[in-house]
Amino acid sequence: ATYVDYVAQKLAATGNREVRRAAARALGAMGGLAAAQATPLEDCLEDNDLDLVGLACSALGAVGATQSSDKIVQKLKSSDIEVTIGACKGLGFLALGGDELLEPLNHKEARVRAAAAAALAKERPAALEKHAAKIASLLGDTDAHVRISAVSMISALKADAAAHASAIGALLSHSDPGVRAAAASALGGIGEAAASEIPHLEKLLTARDEDTSTHVLTIAGLQAKVAPPLRKPACAAAAALVMMGKAAQRSAPKIADALDAFDEELRVQCACALSGLGDAGAKYEDRVVALLDDSAPMVVAAACYSLGSMAEATKLPSSLIANRVAEQLQDKHPAVRGAAVGGLGKMGAEAAAHIEDIARCFNDRVGYVRAQAVQALPGCGEVGQMFAGEACRLMYDPEERVRLAAIGTLPKLGQRGAAFAEETSQLLDDPSAEVRAAAVKALGSMNGLEVKDFLPNVLHLMAEDESEMVRAAAEAAVAKLRAIEDAAE
């Protein structure tokens, strides 16, 4: 924020296009902190440098310049693709309702359609509902990024998109594996209201093809690898079925059969899916146990997670299985160790029996494992509460994700966790907004009467913190702390 005015001055750096473009990008990255610079950005909309025009459109949206929305909408009709894409991005930030983005969704250029779809996906579900039919049709688009945004929107609509379930289900027989994967994922997003499509989803479990259209971007380092359910129809079907509720429990045998697939991503997806099918999935616990000997680390990790979830769902943890999962804590792959300690944390009494194994993971060299270990403590019951001091220590871990895990765990450790309210309050001044938000949320969730003493600190955050996320968390915590204060009186 200190350099906003300085950066804005560079927009007028005539003769140096790269500097002006960089200035527009920087102002957009500053978001609301650069809201006062909407006028110089708006002036760029009539510049001869079309790349700058596109960047200015996007930046105006990012800084929240709703007063410029009409001018941004006009740029959707530009003959230059980059300008049109920039306008789509800007309107996505402003979230005006989505009507203005319908025309770009039909553009002949896939990049424009993808930008328009991504922008529309930022709208609130209430605004998306009237466009549900159009969104459903985007699942059949030839571009993967358009389809991915469509899945996101259908998932946001949930049951409100149920009227289009049969039309989406018809895409499950499409020749393009990417379309089938997107359709299955969208049905999963609708959930139980799309249970009529379960038979068609079951058929997809035997599909072994994949949409490879985004691989080149991943190999080039331009984007992360697309999640398996958005690339592979069989993975999408397994993930969707678990979202269908009790009606999908009959699909457990077919999902279990896919555990033998050559494709390791499918084995991972099916192991996770079985854990979400309650007793019906737990019947195949032995098949999942066999995956602990799999040669693929991510399959072993999925098996650990699934076995823990099954034990948690059935309330019937097995000492034999707990011992097998605990053995994986010695694995050289951190994903396996993290999943193993996380799985143990779901096993109730068996987790408590392995508390020393879990505690050793507090000092693992990989942050993910340490985070999983501290989050496993509440599942160990009273025995886990004895390690509240270790959770407090991990609030000051070098890795932020470990700190966030530890902060979130302390309120779940009863009075022993609440005893560290003062240490938690010291994080209200942390440089990280996420840490401050987690700390204030933790204070609001602790049950100790001494927690109310920190109400003035939380009130200060609610009024003064620069992060909207922190202010919202503080507001919620204030109500809880005042309730504790009233109870004490």
C-alpha positions as CSV (number, residue, x, y, z in Angstrom):
1,A,0.0,0.0,0.0
2,T,3.0,2.3,0.6
3,Y,3.9,2.3,-3.1
4,V,0.4,2.6,-4.6
5,D,0.8,6.3,-5.7
6,Y,4.3,5.6,-7.0
7,V,3.2,2.7,-9.1
8,A,0.2,4.7,-10.4
9,Q,2.6,7.4,-11.7
10,K,4.2,4.8,-13.9
11,L,1.0,4.4,-15.8
12,A,1.9,7.7,-17.4
13,A,5.4,6.6,-18.3
14,T,5.0,7.4,-22.0
15,G,7.5,5.7,-24.3
16,N,7.9,2.6,-22.1
17,R,5.1,0.2,-22.7
18,E,6.5,-2.5,-20.5
19,V,6.7,-0.2,-17.5
20,R,3.0,0.9,-18.0
21,R,1.9,-2.7,-18.4
22,A,3.8,-3.7,-15.3
23,A,2.2,-0.8,-13.4
24,A,-1.3,-1.9,-14.4
25,R,-0.5,-5.5,-13.3
26,A,0.8,-4.3,-10.0
27,L,-2.2,-2.1,-9.2
28,G,-4.5,-5.0,-10.0
29,A,-2.5,-7.2,-7.6
30,M,-2.9,-4.7,-4.9
31,G,-6.7,-5.1,-5.1
32,G,-8.8,-2.8,-2.9
33,L,-5.7,-1.0,-1.6
34,A,-5.4,0.6,-5.0
35,A,-9.1,1.6,-5.3
36,A,-8.2,5.3,-5.4
37,Q,-6.3,4.7,-8.6
38,A,-9.3,3.7,-10.7
39,T,-9.2,7.0,-12.7
40,P,-5.7,6.6,-14.1
41,L,-6.5,3.0,-14.8
42,E,-9.7,3.9,-16.6
43,D,-7.8,6.4,-18.7
44,C,-5.8,3.5,-20.0
45,L,-8.9,1.9,-21.6
46,E,-8.5,4.3,-24.6
47,D,-4.8,3.7,-25.0
48,N,-3.3,2.5,-28.3
49,D,-1.5,-0.3,-26.5
50,L,-4.1,-3.0,-26.6
51,D,-2.2,-5.2,-24.1
52,L,-2.3,-2.3,-21.7
53,V,-6.1,-1.9,-22.3
54,G,-6.7,-5.6,-21.4
55,L,-4.5,-5.3,-18.2
56,A,-6.4,-2.1,-17.2
57,C,-9.7,-3.9,-17.6
58,S,-8.6,-6.7,-15.3
59,A,-7.0,-4.2,-12.8
60,L,-10.2,-2.1,-12.6
61,G,-12.1,-5.1,-11.6
62,A,-9.5,-6.2,-9.1
63,V,-9.5,-2.8,-7.4
64,G,-13.3,-2.9,-7.2
65,A,-14.0,0.0,-9.6
66,T,-17.7,-0.7,-10.1
67,Q,-18.1,2.8,-11.5
68,S,-16.1,1.7,-14.5
69,S,-18.2,-1.4,-15.2
70,D,-20.0,0.0,-18.2
71,K,-16.7,0.9,-19.9
72,I,-15.3,-2.6,-19.2
73,V,-18.4,-4.2,-20.6
74,Q,-17.9,-2.2,-23.8
75,K,-14.5,-3.8,-24.2
76,L,-16.1,-7.3,-24.4
77,K,-16.8,-6.4,-28.0
78,S,-13.2,-5.6,-28.8
79,S,-11.7,-7.3,-31.9
80,D,-8.5,-7.9,-29.9
81,I,-8.7,-11.2,-27.9
82,E,-6.4,-10.0,-25.1
83,V,-8.7,-7.0,-24.5
84,T,-11.8,-9.2,-24.4
85,I,-10.1,-11.6,-22.0
86,G,-9.0,-8.7,-19.8
87,A,-12.6,-7.4,-19.7
88,C,-13.9,-10.8,-18.7
89,K,-11.4,-11.0,-15.9
90,G,-12.3,-7.5,-14.7
91,L,-16.0,-8.3,-14.7
92,G,-15.4,-11.5,-12.9
93,F,-13.9,-9.5,-10.0
94,L,-16.8,-7.1,-10.0
95,A,-19.5,-9.9,-10.0
96,L,-22.3,-7.9,-11.6
97,G,-24.6,-10.8,-12.1
98,G,-23.2,-12.6,-15.2
99,D,-25.6,-11.4,-17.9
100,E,-22.9,-9.5,-19.7
101,L,-20.7,-12.6,-19.9
102,L,-23.1,-14.8,-21.8
103,E,-22.1,-13.5,-25.2
104,P,-18.3,-14.2,-24.7
105,L,-19.2,-17.8,-23.7
106,N,-20.1,-18.3,-27.3
107,H,-16.9,-16.8,-28.7
108,K,-15.0,-18.8,-31.3
109,E,-11.8,-18.5,-29.4
110,A,-11.5,-21.0,-26.6
111,R,-9.3,-18.7,-24.5
112,V,-12.1,-16.1,-24.5
113,R,-14.7,-18.7,-23.6
114,A,-12.5,-20.0,-20.8
115,A,-12.0,-16.4,-19.4
116,A,-15.7,-15.8,-19.5
117,A,-16.5,-19.0,-17.8
118,A,-13.9,-18.4,-15.1
119,A,-15.4,-14.9,-14.5
120,L,-18.9,-16.3,-14.4
121,A,-17.8,-18.9,-11.8
122,K,-17.0,-16.0,-9.4
123,E,-20.7,-15.1,-9.2
124,R,-22.7,-16.0,-6.2
125,P,-24.9,-19.1,-6.6
126,A,-28.0,-17.0,-6.5
127,A,-26.9,-15.1,-9.6
128,L,-25.8,-18.4,-11.3
129,E,-29.2,-20.1,-11.0
130,K,-30.8,-18.3,-13.9
131,H,-28.0,-19.3,-16.1
132,A,-28.0,-23.0,-15.1
133,A,-29.1,-24.3,-18.5
134,K,-26.3,-22.4,-20.2
135,I,-23.8,-23.5,-17.6
136,A,-24.8,-27.2,-18.0
137,S,-24.2,-26.9,-21.8
138,L,-20.7,-25.7,-21.1
139,L,-19.8,-29.1,-19.8
140,G,-19.8,-30.3,-23.4
141,D,-17.3,-27.5,-24.5
142,T,-14.3,-28.6,-26.5
143,D,-12.0,-26.6,-24.1
144,A,-11.0,-28.2,-20.7
145,H,-10.8,-24.9,-18.9
146,V,-14.4,-24.0,-19.9
147,R,-15.6,-27.4,-18.6
148,I,-13.7,-27.1,-15.3
149,S,-15.4,-23.7,-14.7
150,A,-18.7,-25.2,-15.5
151,V,-18.2,-28.0,-13.0
152,S,-17.3,-25.4,-10.4
153,M,-20.5,-23.5,-11.1
154,I,-22.8,-26.6,-11.1
155,S,-21.2,-27.7,-7.8
156,A,-21.9,-24.2,-6.4
157,L,-25.6,-24.6,-7.4
158,K,-25.8,-28.0,-5.9
159,A,-29.4,-29.3,-5.8
160,D,-30.6,-26.1,-7.6
161,A,-29.1,-27.6,-10.7
162,A,-31.0,-30.9,-10.3
163,A,-33.4,-30.0,-13.1
164,H,-30.5,-30.4,-15.5
165,A,-29.2,-33.7,-14.2
166,S,-30.6,-35.8,-17.0
167,A,-29.2,-33.4,-19.7
168,I,-25.8,-33.6,-17.9
169,G,-26.2,-37.4,-17.6
170,A,-26.6,-37.6,-21.4
171,L,-23.0,-36.3,-21.7
172,L,-21.7,-39.4,-19.9
173,S,-21.8,-41.2,-23.2
174,H,-19.9,-38.5,-25.1
175,S,-16.9,-39.5,-27.2
176,D,-14.6,-37.0,-25.4
177,P,-13.3,-38.4,-22.1
178,G,-12.9,-34.8,-20.8
179,V,-16.6,-34.2,-21.4
180,R,-17.6,-37.4,-19.7
181,A,-15.3,-36.6,-16.7
182,A,-16.8,-33.1,-16.4
183,A,-20.3,-34.4,-16.6
184,A,-19.7,-37.0,-13.9
185,S,-18.0,-34.4,-11.7
186,A,-20.9,-32.0,-12.2
187,L,-23.4,-34.7,-11.2
188,G,-21.3,-35.3,-8.1
189,G,-21.6,-31.6,-7.4
190,I,-25.4,-31.8,-7.6
191,G,-25.3,-34.6,-5.1
192,E,-28.2,-36.8,-4.0
193,A,-30.6,-34.9,-6.3
194,A,-28.8,-36.5,-9.2
195,A,-29.1,-40.1,-7.9
196,S,-31.1,-41.0,-11.0
197,E,-27.8,-41.1,-12.9
198,I,-26.1,-43.6,-10.6
199,P,-26.4,-46.5,-13.1
200,H,-24.7,-44.4,-15.8
201,L,-21.9,-43.4,-13.4
202,E,-21.3,-47.0,-12.5
203,K,-20.7,-47.8,-16.1
204,L,-18.0,-45.2,-16.2
205,L,-16.0,-47.0,-13.5
206,T,-14.7,-49.3,-16.2
207,A,-13.5,-46.5,-18.5
208,R,-9.8,-46.3,-18.8
209,D,-9.3,-43.3,-21.2
210,E,-8.2,-39.8,-20.2
211,D,-8.4,-36.2,-21.4
212,T,-4.8,-35.2,-22.1
213,S,-5.5,-31.8,-23.6
214,T,-4.0,-29.9,-20.6
215,H,-0.9,-32.0,-20.2
216,V,1.2,-29.7,-22.5
217,L,0.5,-26.8,-20.1
218,T,1.5,-28.8,-17.1
219,I,4.7,-30.1,-18.7
220,A,5.6,-26.5,-19.7
221,G,5.1,-25.5,-16.0
222,L,2.2,-23.1,-16.9
223,Q,-0.4,-24.7,-14.7
224,A,-0.7,-27.5,-12.1
225,K,-1.8,-30.9,-13.2
226,V,-5.6,-31.0,-13.5
227,A,-7.2,-33.2,-10.8
228,P,-7.9,-36.8,-11.9
229,P,-11.8,-36.4,-11.6
230,L,-11.6,-33.7,-14.2
231,R,-9.4,-35.7,-16.6
232,K,-10.5,-39.3,-16.1
233,P,-14.1,-40.5,-16.4
234,A,-13.6,-43.4,-14.1
235,C,-12.1,-41.2,-11.3
236,A,-14.9,-38.7,-11.8
237,A,-17.5,-41.5,-11.5
238,A,-16.0,-42.8,-8.2
239,A,-15.8,-39.3,-6.8
240,A,-19.3,-38.5,-7.9
241,L,-20.9,-41.7,-6.5
242,V,-19.7,-41.0,-3.0
243,M,-21.6,-37.7,-3.2
244,M,-24.9,-39.4,-4.0
245,G,-25.7,-40.4,-0.4
246,K,-27.3,-43.7,0.6
247,A,-28.5,-44.4,-2.9
248,A,-24.9,-44.9,-4.0
249,Q,-24.1,-47.5,-1.3
250,R,-25.2,-50.2,-3.7
251,S,-22.3,-49.1,-5.9
252,A,-19.7,-50.1,-3.3
253,P,-18.9,-53.5,-5.0
254,K,-18.2,-51.9,-8.3
255,I,-16.0,-49.3,-6.8
256,A,-14.2,-52.0,-4.9
257,D,-13.6,-53.9,-8.1
258,A,-11.8,-50.8,-9.5
259,L,-9.2,-51.1,-6.7
260,D,-7.5,-53.6,-8.9
261,A,-7.1,-51.2,-11.8
262,F,-3.7,-50.6,-13.3
263,D,-4.2,-46.8,-13.0
264,E,-2.9,-45.7,-9.7
265,E,-5.0,-42.5,-9.7
266,L,-8.1,-44.6,-10.0
267,R,-7.0,-46.9,-7.1
268,V,-6.5,-43.8,-5.0
269,Q,-9.9,-42.4,-6.0
270,C,-11.7,-45.6,-5.3
271,A,-10.1,-46.2,-1.9
272,C,-11.2,-42.7,-0.9
273,A,-14.7,-43.3,-2.3
274,L,-15.2,-46.4,-0.3
275,S,-14.4,-44.6,2.9
276,G,-17.4,-42.3,2.2
277,L,-20.0,-45.0,1.7
278,G,-20.4,-45.9,5.4
279,D,-21.0,-49.5,6.3
280,A,-21.4,-50.5,2.6
281,G,-17.8,-49.3,1.9
282,A,-16.4,-50.7,5.1
283,K,-17.3,-54.2,4.0
284,Y,-14.4,-53.9,1.6
285,E,-11.9,-52.9,4.3
286,D,-9.8,-55.9,3.6
287,R,-9.4,-54.9,0.0
288,V,-8.2,-51.5,1.2
289,V,-5.8,-53.0,3.7
290,A,-4.2,-54.9,0.8
291,L,-3.4,-51.5,-0.8
292,L,-1.0,-50.8,2.1
293,D,1.4,-53.1,0.2
294,D,1.0,-51.2,-3.1
295,S,4.1,-50.0,-4.9
296,A,2.7,-46.5,-5.5
297,P,3.1,-44.2,-2.4
298,M,0.0,-42.2,-3.1
299,V,-2.1,-45.4,-3.2
300,V,-0.7,-46.4,0.2
301,A,-1.5,-42.9,1.5
302,A,-5.0,-43.1,0.3
303,A,-5.4,-46.5,1.9
304,C,-4.3,-45.1,5.3
305,Y,-6.7,-42.2,5.0
306,S,-9.5,-44.5,3.9
307,L,-9.0,-47.0,6.7
308,G,-9.0,-44.2,9.3
309,S,-12.2,-42.8,7.8
310,M,-13.9,-46.2,7.8
311,A,-13.0,-46.7,11.5
312,E,-14.4,-43.3,12.3
313,A,-17.6,-43.9,10.4
314,T,-18.3,-47.4,11.8
315,K,-17.0,-46.7,15.4
316,L,-15.3,-50.1,15.1
317,P,-11.6,-49.5,14.9
318,S,-9.5,-52.7,14.6
319,S,-6.2,-53.0,16.5
320,L,-4.8,-55.2,13.7
321,I,-5.6,-52.5,11.1
322,A,-4.3,-49.8,13.4
323,N,-1.0,-51.6,13.7
324,R,-0.7,-52.0,9.9
325,V,-1.4,-48.3,9.5
326,A,1.1,-47.4,12.2
327,E,3.8,-49.4,10.3
328,Q,3.5,-46.8,7.5
329,L,4.8,-44.1,9.8
330,Q,8.3,-45.5,8.9
331,D,7.7,-45.0,5.2
332,K,10.3,-42.8,3.4
333,H,7.5,-40.9,1.5
334,P,6.1,-38.0,3.6
335,A,2.6,-38.4,2.0
336,V,2.4,-41.9,3.4
337,R,3.6,-40.8,6.8
338,G,1.2,-37.9,6.9
339,A,-1.7,-40.0,5.8
340,A,-0.8,-42.7,8.3
341,V,-0.7,-40.4,11.3
342,G,-3.9,-38.7,10.1
343,G,-5.6,-42.1,9.7
344,L,-4.6,-43.2,13.1
345,G,-6.1,-40.0,14.6
346,K,-9.5,-41.2,13.3
347,M,-9.3,-44.5,15.1
348,G,-10.5,-43.6,18.6
349,A,-9.2,-45.9,21.2
350,E,-6.7,-47.4,18.8
351,A,-5.4,-43.9,18.2
352,A,-4.8,-43.5,21.9
353,A,-2.9,-46.8,21.9
354,H,-0.5,-45.4,19.4
355,I,-0.1,-41.9,20.9
356,E,3.7,-42.3,21.2
357,D,3.9,-43.1,17.5
358,I,1.8,-40.0,16.8
359,A,3.9,-37.8,19.1
360,R,7.2,-38.8,17.4
361,C,5.7,-37.3,14.2
362,F,5.8,-33.9,15.9
363,N,9.4,-33.8,15.0
364,D,9.2,-35.1,11.4
365,R,11.4,-33.2,9.0
366,V,8.3,-32.5,6.7
367,G,5.8,-29.9,7.7
368,Y,2.8,-31.8,6.3
369,V,3.5,-34.7,8.6
370,R,3.8,-32.5,11.6
371,A,0.5,-30.8,10.7
372,Q,-1.2,-34.1,10.4
373,A,0.2,-35.3,13.7
374,V,-1.0,-32.4,15.7
375,Q,-4.4,-32.6,14.1
376,A,-4.6,-36.3,15.2
377,L,-4.5,-35.4,18.9
378,P,-8.2,-34.7,19.4
379,G,-9.1,-38.1,18.1
380,C,-7.0,-39.7,20.9
381,G,-9.3,-38.5,23.6
382,E,-8.0,-37.6,27.0
383,V,-4.7,-39.1,26.2
384,G,-4.3,-36.7,23.3
385,Q,-5.1,-33.7,25.5
386,M,-2.0,-34.5,27.5
387,F,0.0,-33.3,24.5
388,A,-1.6,-29.8,24.5
389,G,1.9,-28.4,25.3
390,E,3.3,-29.9,22.1
391,A,0.4,-28.3,20.1
392,C,1.3,-25.0,21.7
393,R,4.9,-25.4,20.7
394,L,3.9,-26.2,17.1
395,M,2.0,-22.9,16.9
396,Y,5.5,-21.4,16.5
397,D,6.6,-23.9,13.8
398,P,8.7,-22.5,10.9
399,E,6.0,-23.6,8.4
400,E,2.7,-21.7,8.4
401,R,0.5,-24.7,7.6
402,V,1.8,-26.4,10.8
403,R,1.1,-23.3,12.8
404,L,-2.4,-23.2,11.5
405,A,-3.0,-26.8,12.2
406,A,-1.7,-26.4,15.8
407,I,-3.8,-23.3,16.4
408,G,-6.9,-25.0,15.2
409,T,-6.2,-28.1,17.3
410,L,-5.8,-26.4,20.7
411,P,-9.5,-25.5,21.2
412,K,-10.3,-29.2,20.7
413,L,-8.1,-30.3,23.6
414,G,-10.5,-29.2,26.3
415,Q,-9.3,-27.3,29.4
416,R,-5.7,-28.3,28.7
417,G,-5.9,-26.6,25.4
418,A,-7.6,-23.5,26.8
419,A,-4.7,-23.2,29.3
420,F,-2.7,-21.9,26.4
421,A,-5.0,-19.0,25.7
422,E,-2.4,-16.4,26.5
423,E,0.1,-18.0,24.1
424,T,-2.6,-18.1,21.4
425,S,-3.4,-14.4,22.0
426,Q,0.2,-13.5,21.2
427,L,-0.5,-14.6,17.7
428,L,-3.1,-11.8,17.2
429,D,-0.1,-9.6,16.2
430,D,1.3,-12.1,13.7
431,P,2.4,-10.8,10.3
432,S,0.3,-13.5,8.6
433,A,-3.4,-12.6,8.2
434,E,-4.3,-16.4,8.1
435,V,-2.5,-16.9,11.4
436,R,-4.2,-14.0,13.0
437,A,-7.6,-15.2,11.8
438,A,-6.9,-18.7,13.1
439,A,-5.7,-17.4,16.5
440,V,-8.8,-15.2,17.0
441,K,-11.1,-18.1,15.9
442,A,-9.3,-20.4,18.4
443,L,-9.8,-17.9,21.2
444,G,-13.5,-17.8,20.4
445,S,-13.7,-21.6,20.5
446,M,-11.9,-22.1,23.8
447,N,-13.9,-22.9,26.9
448,G,-11.7,-21.6,29.7
449,L,-13.1,-18.7,31.7
450,E,-9.7,-16.9,31.4
451,V,-10.2,-16.6,27.7
452,K,-12.6,-13.7,28.2
453,D,-9.7,-11.6,29.4
454,F,-8.6,-11.3,25.8
455,L,-11.8,-9.7,24.6
456,P,-10.2,-6.2,24.3
457,N,-7.5,-7.6,22.0
458,V,-10.2,-9.3,19.8
459,L,-12.3,-6.1,19.7
460,H,-9.2,-4.2,18.5
461,L,-8.7,-6.7,15.6
462,M,-12.4,-6.4,14.7
463,A,-12.1,-2.7,14.4
464,E,-8.6,-2.1,13.1
465,D,-7.2,-5.2,11.3
466,E,-6.4,-4.5,7.6
467,S,-7.7,-8.0,6.6
468,E,-11.4,-8.5,6.0
469,M,-10.9,-12.2,6.9
470,V,-9.4,-11.4,10.3
471,R,-12.1,-8.8,11.0
472,A,-14.9,-11.3,10.3
473,A,-13.2,-13.9,12.4
474,A,-12.8,-11.4,15.2
475,E,-16.5,-10.4,15.0
476,A,-17.6,-14.0,15.4
477,A,-15.2,-14.5,18.3
478,V,-16.4,-11.4,20.1
479,A,-19.9,-12.9,20.4
480,K,-18.6,-16.1,21.9
481,L,-16.3,-14.3,24.3
482,R,-19.0,-12.1,25.5
483,A,-21.2,-15.1,26.2
484,I,-18.4,-16.5,28.3
485,E,-18.1,-13.2,30.1
486,D,-21.8,-13.0,30.8
487,A,-21.7,-16.6,32.1
488,A,-18.9,-15.7,34.5
489,E,-20.9,-12.9,35.9
